[in-house]
Amino acid sequence: MKKLYRSTTDRKIAGICGGLAEMYDVDPLAVRLVAIALLLVTGLFPLTVVYLLAWWLVPRRESSFPQPPPA
């Protein structure tokens, strides 16, 4: 079972849509377009609250690239 993480490579604001796209193996643009459509249909408040909660609760995926050693 895949776990939801915020994307660190495919992000525009917080990486929530990129993380959902990685989890379900779909195009991130499609996830963002669905999110914008939901935002317009339901009004700004509900989806904004859900996005902010997800930003706070969903852990960030640690990069798989090695980090340079501190100088």
C-alpha distances in whole Angstrom, upper triangle without the diagonal:
4,7,10,13,16,17,20,21,21,23,26,26,23,20,18,19,18,15,14,15,13,10,11,13,16,20,20,23,22,20,23,25,23,23,27,28,26,28,31,31,30,32,32,31,28,26,27,27,23,23,25,22,19,21,22,19,16,16,18,16,18,20,19,23,26,28,31,33,35,39
4,7,9,13,14,17,18,17,19,22,22,19,16,15,15,14,11,10,12,9,6,9,10,14,17,17,20,19,17,20,23,21,21,24,26,24,26,29,29,28,30,29,29,26,23,25,24,21,20,22,20,17,18,19,17,13,13,14,12,15,17,17,20,23,25,29,31,32,36
4,6,10,12,15,17,16,17,20,20,17,14,13,14,13,9,10,12,10,7,10,12,15,17,17,20,20,17,19,22,21,20,23,25,23,24,28,28,27,28,27,26,24,21,22,21,18,17,19,17,13,15,16,13,10,10,11,10,13,15,16,19,22,23,27,29,30,34
4,7,9,12,14,14,14,17,16,13,11,9,10,10,6,7,10,8,6,9,12,14,16,14,17,17,14,16,19,18,16,20,22,20,21,25,25,24,25,24,23,20,18,19,18,15,14,15,14,10,12,13,10,7,8,9,9,12,15,16,19,22,23,27,29,30,33
4,6,9,11,12,12,15,14,11,8,8,10,9,5,8,10,9,8,12,13,15,16,14,17,18,15,16,19,19,17,20,22,21,22,25,26,25,26,24,23,21,18,18,18,15,13,14,13,10,10,11,10,6,5,5,5,9,11,13,16,19,19,23,25,26,30
4,6,9,9,8,11,10,7,5,5,8,7,5,8,10,9,10,13,14,15,15,12,15,16,13,14,18,17,15,18,21,20,20,23,24,23,24,22,21,20,17,16,17,14,11,12,12,9,8,10,10,6,6,5,6,9,11,14,16,19,19,22,24,25,28
4,6,6,6,10,10,8,5,7,8,5,5,8,9,8,10,13,13,13,13,10,14,15,13,13,17,17,16,18,21,21,21,24,26,25,25,23,24,22,19,18,19,17,14,15,16,12,11,14,13,10,9,7,6,9,9,12,13,16,17,20,23,24,27
4,6,6,10,10,8,6,10,11,8,8,12,12,11,13,16,16,16,16,13,16,18,16,16,19,20,19,21,24,24,23,26,28,28,28,25,26,25,21,20,21,19,16,17,18,15,12,15,15,12,11,7,6,7,7,10,11,14,14,17,20,21,23
4,6,9,11,11,8,11,12,8,9,13,12,10,14,16,15,15,14,11,14,17,15,15,19,20,19,21,24,24,24,27,29,29,29,26,27,26,23,22,24,22,18,19,20,17,15,18,19,15,14,11,9,10,8,10,11,14,14,17,20,22,24
4,7,10,9,7,9,9,5,8,11,9,9,12,14,13,12,11,8,10,13,12,11,15,16,15,17,20,21,20,23,25,25,26,23,25,24,20,20,21,20,16,18,19,16,15,18,18,15,15,12,11,13,12,14,14,18,18,21,24,25,28
4,6,6,4,7,7,6,8,11,11,11,14,16,15,14,13,9,11,14,12,10,14,16,14,15,18,19,18,21,23,23,23,20,22,21,18,17,19,17,13,15,17,14,12,15,16,14,14,11,12,14,13,16,16,19,19,22,25,25,28
4,6,6,9,9,8,11,13,13,14,17,18,18,16,14,10,11,14,12,10,13,15,13,13,17,18,16,19,21,22,21,18,20,20,16,15,17,17,13,14,17,15,12,16,18,16,16,14,15,17,16,19,20,23,22,24,27,27,30
4,6,8,9,10,12,14,14,16,18,19,20,18,17,13,13,16,14,11,14,16,13,13,17,17,15,18,21,20,19,16,17,18,14,12,14,14,10,11,14,12,9,13,15,14,14,13,15,17,17,20,21,23,22,25,27,27,29
4,6,8,9,9,12,13,14,15,18,18,18,17,13,15,17,14,12,16,16,13,15,18,18,16,20,22,21,20,17,18,17,14,12,14,13,9,9,11,9,6,9,12,10,11,9,12,14,15,18,19,22,21,24,26,26,28
4,6,5,6,9,10,10,12,14,15,14,13,10,12,14,11,11,14,15,13,15,18,17,17,20,22,21,21,19,19,19,15,14,15,14,10,11,13,10,8,11,12,10,10,8,10,12,13,16,17,20,20,23,26,26,29
4,5,5,6,9,10,10,12,14,13,13,10,12,13,10,9,13,13,10,13,16,15,15,18,19,19,19,17,17,16,12,12,13,11,8,10,10,7,7,10,11,8,10,9,11,14,15,18,20,23,23,26,29,29,32
4,5,5,6,9,10,11,12,10,10,6,8,9,6,6,10,10,8,11,13,13,13,16,18,18,18,17,18,16,12,13,15,12,9,12,13,10,10,14,14,12,13,12,13,16,17,19,21,24,25,28,31,31,34
4,5,5,6,9,10,10,9,9,5,9,10,8,8,12,12,11,14,16,16,17,20,21,21,22,20,21,20,16,16,18,15,13,15,16,12,12,15,15,12,13,11,11,14,14,16,18,21,22,25,28,29,32
4,5,5,6,9,10,10,11,8,12,12,10,11,14,14,13,16,18,18,18,21,23,22,23,21,22,20,16,17,18,15,12,14,14,11,11,14,13,9,10,9,9,12,13,15,17,20,21,25,27,28,32
4,5,5,6,8,8,10,8,11,10,7,10,13,12,11,14,16,15,16,20,20,20,21,20,21,18,15,16,17,14,12,15,15,11,12,15,14,11,12,12,12,16,16,18,21,24,25,28,31,32,35
4,5,5,5,5,6,5,9,8,6,9,12,11,12,15,16,16,18,20,21,21,23,22,23,21,17,19,20,17,15,18,18,14,15,18,17,14,15,14,13,17,17,18,20,24,25,28,31,33,36
4,6,5,7,8,8,12,12,10,13,15,15,15,18,20,20,21,24,25,25,26,25,26,24,20,21,22,19,17,19,19,15,16,19,17,14,14,13,11,14,14,14,17,20,22,26,28,30,33
4,6,8,11,10,14,13,11,14,17,16,16,19,20,19,21,24,24,24,26,25,25,23,20,21,21,18,16,19,18,14,16,18,16,13,13,13,12,15,16,16,19,22,24,28,30,32,35
4,6,9,10,13,11,10,13,15,14,15,18,19,18,20,23,23,23,25,25,25,23,20,22,22,19,18,21,20,17,18,21,19,16,17,17,15,18,19,19,22,26,27,31,34,35,39
4,7,9,12,11,11,14,16,15,16,19,20,20,22,25,25,26,27,27,28,25,22,24,25,22,20,23,23,19,20,23,21,18,18,18,16,18,18,18,21,24,26,30,33,35,38
4,6,9,7,8,11,12,12,14,16,17,18,20,22,22,23,25,25,26,24,20,22,24,21,19,22,23,19,20,23,22,19,20,19,18,20,20,20,22,26,28,31,34,36,39
4,5,5,7,9,10,11,13,15,16,17,19,21,22,23,24,24,25,24,20,21,24,21,19,22,23,20,20,23,23,20,21,19,18,21,20,21,22,26,27,30,34,35,38
4,5,5,6,9,10,11,12,14,15,16,18,20,21,22,21,22,21,17,18,21,18,15,18,20,17,17,20,20,17,18,17,16,19,18,19,21,25,26,29,32,33,36
4,5,5,6,9,10,10,12,14,15,16,18,20,21,20,22,21,17,18,21,19,16,19,21,18,18,22,23,20,21,20,19,22,21,23,24,28,28,31,34,35,38
4,5,5,6,9,10,10,12,14,15,16,18,19,19,21,20,16,18,21,18,16,20,21,19,19,23,23,20,22,21,21,24,23,25,26,30,31,34,37,38,41
4,5,5,6,9,10,11,12,14,15,16,18,17,19,17,13,15,17,15,13,16,18,15,16,19,19,17,19,18,18,21,22,23,25,29,29,33,36,37,39
4,5,5,6,9,10,10,12,14,15,16,15,17,16,12,13,16,14,12,15,17,15,15,19,19,17,19,18,19,22,22,24,26,29,29,32,35,36,38
4,5,5,6,9,10,11,12,14,15,15,17,16,13,15,18,16,14,18,20,18,18,22,22,21,23,22,23,26,26,27,29,32,33,36,39,39,42
4,5,5,6,8,10,10,12,14,14,16,14,11,14,16,14,13,17,18,16,18,21,21,19,22,22,23,26,26,28,30,34,34,37,40,41,43
4,5,5,6,9,10,10,11,11,13,11,8,10,13,11,10,13,15,13,14,18,18,17,20,20,21,24,25,27,29,32,32,36,38,39,41
4,5,5,6,9,10,10,10,13,12,9,11,14,13,12,15,17,16,16,20,21,20,23,22,24,27,27,30,31,34,34,37,40,40,43
4,5,5,6,9,10,11,13,13,10,13,16,15,14,17,19,18,19,22,23,22,25,25,26,30,30,32,34,37,37,40,43,44,46
4,5,5,6,8,9,11,9,7,10,13,11,12,15,16,16,17,20,21,20,23,24,25,29,30,32,34,37,37,40,43,43,46
4,6,6,6,6,8,8,6,8,11,11,10,13,15,15,16,19,20,20,23,23,25,29,30,32,34,37,37,40,42,42,45
4,6,5,7,10,10,9,11,14,14,14,17,19,19,20,23,24,24,27,27,29,32,33,35,37,40,40,43,45,45,48
4,6,9,11,10,10,12,15,15,15,18,20,20,21,24,25,24,28,28,30,34,35,37,39,42,42,45,48,48,50
4,7,8,7,7,10,12,12,13,16,17,18,19,22,22,23,26,27,29,33,34,37,39,42,41,44,47,47,49
4,6,7,8,9,11,12,13,15,17,18,19,21,22,23,26,27,30,33,34,37,39,42,41,44,46,46,48
4,6,6,6,9,11,11,12,14,16,16,18,20,21,24,25,27,30,32,35,36,39,38,41,43,43,45
4,6,5,6,9,10,11,12,14,15,17,18,20,23,24,27,30,32,35,37,39,38,41,43,42,45
4,5,5,6,9,10,11,12,14,16,16,18,21,23,25,29,31,33,36,38,38,41,43,42,45
4,5,5,6,8,10,10,12,14,15,15,19,20,22,26,27,30,32,35,35,38,40,40,42
4,5,5,6,9,10,10,12,14,15,18,19,22,25,27,30,31,34,33,36,38,37,40
4,5,5,6,9,10,11,12,14,17,19,22,25,27,30,32,34,33,36,38,38,40
4,6,5,6,9,10,10,11,15,17,19,23,25,28,30,32,32,35,37,37,40
4,5,5,6,9,10,10,13,14,17,20,22,25,27,29,29,32,34,34,37
4,5,5,6,9,10,13,14,17,20,22,25,27,29,28,31,33,32,35
4,5,5,6,8,11,14,17,20,22,25,28,30,29,32,33,33,36
4,5,5,5,9,11,14,17,19,22,25,27,26,30,31,31,34
4,6,6,8,9,12,15,17,21,23,25,24,27,29,28,31
4,6,8,10,13,16,19,22,24,25,24,27,29,28,31
4,6,9,13,15,18,21,24,25,25,28,29,29,32
4,7,9,12,15,18,21,23,22,26,27,28,31
4,6,9,12,15,18,19,19,22,24,24,28
4,6,9,12,14,16,16,19,21,22,25
4,6,9,11,14,14,18,20,21,25
4,6,9,10,11,14,16,18,21
4,5,8,9,12,15,17,20
4,6,9,12,15,18,21
4,6,9,12,15,18
4,7,9,12,15
4,6,9,12
4,6,9
4,6
4
